[in-house]
């Protein structure tokens, strides 16, 4: 397998029978484990008013993760800039970098709230992503002291610090990342052609910057590794069911355990429309035994020439998830602390 870094993004998914507080503590514990296994980065996400996700304040959670670890890089995947003022984001990452020097990453996205009510509560609009490039330039300018949107305003303690910046994007967002000279995080694994096209477009348009002198590509998606193909597939079921439920009921629910009769009976009780979403959500992920996962990851990495793989797997069974990450570490040759 081509020399590539491997990292983890955990979305702090809530689980049936467990509190949101438990989901956040699970994230911190997983970060400790990821560090022991030798993963390169550990990132947390931003979601608002979603009952199935506890991670609503990524910079706060990143601080908790960084405090609980000592060597792994820590960041966000990502802070959604349309929901925030660039000055405040710069200040938050300036504080993180000051407290944990050399370990902080700034992953930034263009998404806005899922519903009109959430967007209004956040003080943003559905079309706010169109201003992302300007927000990004202002944010980066606070670190270099060159921002001109607000003369004589300085971000303390961010100014003068260097925090690697990544853009989570496809399409137009990938072009923004290229023009800004930032690293690109692009997913998911289920459409290899679309993934490759975004990467090629980014590399072709990339302009070197002080943060990234050359293109840097992170491909992101679900990877599930187990002793058998069926056990690996079972890891995918809770998230697939939650996604199908959200598409048909408008609510993204906590993850539910997989019953003894599943996966064969996993679609029982679903409408035809919901079953279609469920089956689609199970397709295309990298999953299976260590041998199969090694082959599929090698093919993806060769196709995209990715510098890094960011794994985003979520499931109900935390022990099985930890085992999956341990098996993946062996597959890709990570050398952890044991």
Secondary structure, 3 states (H helix, E strand, C coil): CCCCEEEEEECCECECCCCHHHHHHHHHHHHHHHHHHCCCEEEECCCCCCCCECCCCHHHHHHHHHHHCCCCEEEECCEEHHHCCHHHHHHHHHHHHHHCCCCEEEEEECCCCCCHHHHHHHCCCCCHHHHHHHHHHHHHHHHHCCCCCCCCCCCCCCCCCCCEEEEECCCHHHHHHHHHCCEEEEECCCCHHHHHHHHHHHHHHCCCCCCCCCCCEEEEECEEECCCHHHHHHHHHHHHHHHHHHHHHCCCCCECCCCCCCCCCCCCCCCHHHHHHHHHHHCCCEEECHHHHHHHHHHHHHHHCCCEEEECCCCCCHHHHHHHHHHHHHHHCCCCCC
